[in-house]
Amino acid sequence: MNQILYVEKNKKSGKLETKTTVKIFAIIILIFGIILAMFGGYKIYNSVIIEGKKEPVIEVTQLEGKVQIKVVHNKAIDKIIYTWNSEEENILQGKNRNEIIEEIEEPFGNNTLNLKVIDKNKKETTYQKEFYREEKDTTKPEIEFEVEGSKVKIVAKDETAISYIMYHWNNEEDTVVEVLEENGKRIEERISILKGENTLTILAVDKEGNETKKEQIFKGAKKPNIQIVQENDQVRITVTDEENIKKIDMNINGSTLSTDPENTDVPLNLKEAQFIQKLSPGNNTITITAYNVSGLSEQKTQEITL
């Protein structure tokens, strides 16, 4: 009898444990369901937020002489169309990007930038902003060289206002020449050409800071020297040059003579040449032109009466 009661007691105890397990399992399922519901709700909420951002974000920044356009969108961008004022349209291809950064040239003065952003669904978003860019002189100065005997004349000019020039021979230090008058448009300077072959470098700067640099090689030399001396009924013609005489042309009373009548450019290889010419009774007009190998020439005319 006692044994039977013991067995029945154990059976009752087993039923209680099973119910407890079912309750725990149910609670776990409930908690798991709540978590899934919360996660699903978050995803739905997040999706709604993202889908709600239908308009692209447009940022336009003014840079030095340019305007930067930045467009960010949650949809692929097909293209961006822009115009300055009411001028011709320009197109920036989107290439299905979600973010585009482009720089465009900004015109001078007051201007209105009109933007039209078109996404992959052909939805258009417009944007407009006014800009002002101060007009500046961007034209560089001009430099000219002109040989005047043993000197070179430097001319620097600008359409608005020149500021100064700097020049030097070879690797020497710069010499600065400033404009003499306020807002002057021209500077002239004459400098001696160095003997031999040398490089002259010029830098011209205008009031806005625009620069022009120019280099040129000059061969320093003196012009030939001509002497015409009467000796009774004849004249002695003497031509000298410190380097080399290339050619001598003579015109005496309309008759012409030359050391190089066929213009072969073959030098005489002489530093001094003399000629004696008979004079005619009456008035005699003599013109001598001498050339040296450096390309310099000298001319002298003299009248002699017998």
C-alpha positions in Angstrom: 0.0 0.0 0.0 2.8 2.4 0.8 4.5 1.5 -2.4 1.5 2.3 -4.5 1.1 5.7 -2.9 4.8 6.5 -3.6 4.4 5.7 -7.2 1.3 7.9 -7.6 3.0 10.8 -6.0 5.9 10.6 -8.4 3.4 10.6 -11.3 1.8 13.8 -10.1 5.2 15.4 -9.8 6.0 14.6 -13.5 2.8 16.3 -14.7 3.8 19.6 -13.0 7.2 19.6 -14.6 5.7 19.2 -18.1 3.4 22.2 -17.7 6.2 24.4 -16.5 8.3 23.5 -19.5 5.4 24.4 -21.9 5.0 27.7 -20.2 8.7 28.6 -20.5 8.7 27.5 -24.2 5.6 29.7 -24.8 7.2 32.7 -23.2 10.4 32.2 -25.3 8.3 32.1 -28.5 6.4 35.2 -27.4 9.7 37.1 -26.8 11.1 35.9 -30.1 8.0 37.0 -31.9 8.2 40.5 -30.3 11.8 40.8 -31.4 10.9 39.8 -34.9 8.1 42.3 -35.0 10.3 45.1 -33.7 13.0 44.3 -36.3 10.5 44.1 -39.1 8.9 47.3 -38.0 12.3 49.0 -37.9 13.0 47.8 -41.5 9.7 49.1 -42.7 10.2 52.4 -40.9 13.7 52.8 -42.3 12.5 52.0 -45.8 9.8 54.6 -45.5 12.4 57.2 -44.4 14.7 56.4 -47.3 11.9 56.3 -49.8 10.7 59.6 -48.4 13.9 61.4 -49.5 12.8 62.0 -53.1 14.4 65.3 -53.7 18.2 65.5 -54.6 20.5 67.5 -52.4 22.0 70.3 -54.5 25.0 72.4 -53.3 26.6 75.2 -55.4 29.9 76.8 -54.3 31.7 79.8 -55.8 35.4 79.2 -56.4 38.1 81.3 -58.0 36.7 81.9 -61.5 34.6 78.7 -61.3 31.4 77.4 -59.7 31.3 73.9 -58.1 28.1 71.9 -58.5 27.5 69.0 -56.1 24.4 66.8 -56.4 23.6 63.9 -54.1 20.5 61.7 -54.7 19.1 58.4 -53.5 18.3 57.6 -57.1 20.6 57.3 -60.0 21.1 60.7 -61.8 20.5 60.8 -65.5 21.9 64.3 -66.2 22.3 67.8 -65.0 21.3 70.7 -67.3 22.6 74.2 -66.5 22.4 77.6 -68.1 23.9 81.0 -67.3 21.0 83.6 -67.5 19.1 82.7 -70.6 22.0 81.4 -72.7 22.4 78.1 -74.4 21.9 74.9 -72.3 24.9 72.8 -71.2 24.6 69.2 -70.1 26.6 67.2 -67.5 26.0 63.5 -68.0 25.0 61.7 -64.8 26.2 58.2 -65.9 23.8 56.7 -63.3 25.8 58.0 -60.4 24.2 59.0 -57.1 26.7 61.7 -56.4 28.1 64.2 -59.0 30.7 66.9 -58.4 31.5 69.2 -61.4 33.2 72.6 -61.9 32.0 75.0 -64.5 33.4 78.4 -65.7 31.9 81.5 -64.1 31.3 84.5 -66.4 32.2 88.0 -65.2 29.6 90.4 -63.7 26.1 89.5 -62.3 24.8 86.2 -63.5 22.1 83.7 -62.6 22.8 80.0 -62.7 19.8 77.8 -63.5 20.1 74.1 -62.7 17.8 71.2 -63.7 18.6 67.7 -62.2 16.9 64.8 -63.9 17.0 61.3 -62.2 16.6 57.9 -63.8 12.8 58.1 -63.4 12.8 61.4 -65.4 11.8 63.4 -62.4 13.1 66.9 -62.6 14.4 69.2 -59.8 15.2 72.8 -60.5 17.6 75.1 -58.7 18.6 78.8 -59.2 21.2 81.0 -57.6 22.8 84.4 -58.4 26.5 85.0 -58.6 28.8 88.0 -59.0 32.3 87.8 -60.4 34.5 90.9 -60.5 35.9 91.7 -63.9 39.7 91.5 -64.1 42.4 92.2 -66.7 43.7 88.8 -67.9 45.5 90.1 -71.0 49.3 89.7 -70.8 51.6 92.6 -71.7 53.5 92.6 -75.1 57.3 92.9 -75.5 59.1 94.1 -78.6 62.8 94.3 -79.4 64.4 96.8 -81.8 68.1 97.1 -82.6 69.4 100.6 -82.9 73.1 100.4 -83.8 74.9 99.1 -80.7 71.9 99.3 -78.5 68.6 97.4 -78.3 65.3 99.2 -77.6 62.9 97.3 -75.3 59.3 98.2 -75.6 56.7 96.8 -73.2 53.0 97.7 -73.5 49.7 96.7 -72.0 46.1 97.5 -73.0 45.2 98.8 -69.5 48.3 99.7 -67.4 51.9 98.4 -67.4 53.6 98.2 -64.0 57.3 97.4 -64.6 59.9 95.4 -66.6 62.9 93.4 -65.4 65.7 92.5 -67.7 69.1 90.8 -67.5 71.9 89.5 -69.8 72.8 85.8 -69.5 72.9 85.0 -65.7 73.4 88.6 -64.4 71.1 90.2 -61.8 67.8 91.8 -62.9 67.5 95.5 -63.6 64.0 96.9 -62.8 62.4 99.7 -64.8 59.1 101.0 -63.5 56.5 102.9 -65.5 57.0 106.7 -65.3 53.3 107.8 -65.2 50.3 106.5 -63.3 48.4 103.9 -65.3 50.9 104.3 -68.1 50.5 101.7 -70.9 54.1 101.7 -72.3 57.7 101.4 -71.1 60.7 102.0 -73.3 64.3 101.3 -72.4 67.5 101.3 -74.4 70.5 99.2 -73.3 73.9 98.5 -74.8 74.3 95.2 -76.6 77.2 93.2 -75.1 80.0 92.2 -77.3 79.8 88.6 -78.6 76.7 86.4 -78.5 74.5 87.0 -75.4 71.0 86.2 -74.3 68.7 89.0 -73.2 65.7 88.0 -70.9 62.8 90.4 -70.4 59.9 90.1 -67.9 57.0 92.6 -68.3 54.3 92.8 -65.6 51.0 94.8 -65.7 49.0 96.3 -62.9 46.9 93.1 -62.5 50.0 90.9 -62.2 49.8 89.4 -65.6 53.3 88.5 -66.9 55.0 88.0 -70.2 58.6 86.7 -70.5 60.7 86.9 -73.7 64.3 85.8 -74.5 66.4 86.7 -77.5 70.0 86.2 -78.5 71.9 89.3 -79.6 75.3 89.4 -81.2 77.1 92.6 -80.0 79.1 94.3 -82.7 79.9 97.8 -84.1 78.9 99.0 -87.5 81.6 99.3 -90.1 83.5 102.6 -90.4 83.8 104.5 -93.7 86.2 107.2 -94.6 86.2 109.2 -97.9 89.2 111.4 -98.5 90.0 113.5 -101.6 93.5 113.3 -102.9 93.8 115.8 -105.8 91.7 114.4 -108.7 90.9 111.2 -107.0 89.3 109.9 -103.8 90.6 107.3 -101.3 87.8 105.1 -99.8 88.7 103.2 -96.6 86.3 100.8 -94.9 87.2 99.2 -91.5 85.4 96.7 -89.2 86.4 95.2 -85.9 85.3 91.7 -87.0 85.1 91.1 -90.7 83.9 93.0 -93.8 81.2 91.1 -95.7 80.5 93.4 -98.6 81.1 97.0 -99.9 78.7 98.7 -102.4 79.8 101.9 -104.1 77.8 104.4 -106.2 79.9 107.1 -107.8 78.0 109.6 -110.0 75.3 106.9 -110.8 77.8 104.1 -111.6 77.6 101.2 -109.2 80.3 98.8 -108.1 80.2 96.0 -105.5 82.7 93.5 -104.0 79.9 90.9 -104.2 77.8 91.8 -107.3 76.1 88.3 -107.4 75.2 88.4 -103.7 76.9 85.2 -102.7 77.2 86.4 -99.1 80.9 85.3 -99.1 82.7 87.7 -96.7 85.9 89.5 -97.7 87.7 88.1 -94.7 89.2 91.6 -94.2 89.1 94.1 -91.3 90.2 96.9 -93.6 89.7 97.6 -97.3 90.8 100.5 -99.4 89.8 101.8 -102.9 91.1 104.7 -105.0 88.6 106.1 -107.5 89.2 108.8 -110.2 87.0 111.9 -109.9 85.3 113.6 -112.9 85.5 117.3 -113.5 82.6 119.2 -111.8 80.4 117.8 -109.1 80.9 114.2 -107.9 78.5 112.3 -105.6 79.9 109.3 -103.8 77.8 106.9 -101.7 79.5 104.0 -99.9 77.5 101.2 -98.1 79.5 98.7 -96.0 78.2 95.5 -94.4 79.9 93.3 -91.8 79.4 89.6 -90.9 77.2 90.5 -87.9 74.6 91.9 -90.2 75.2 95.5 -89.4 75.7 98.1 -92.1 76.8 101.7 -92.5 76.3 104.2 -95.3 78.1 107.4 -96.1 77.5 110.0 -98.8 79.9 112.7 -99.8 80.0 115.3 -102.5 83.3 116.5 -104.0 83.7 119.2 -106.7 86.8 119.5 -108.9 
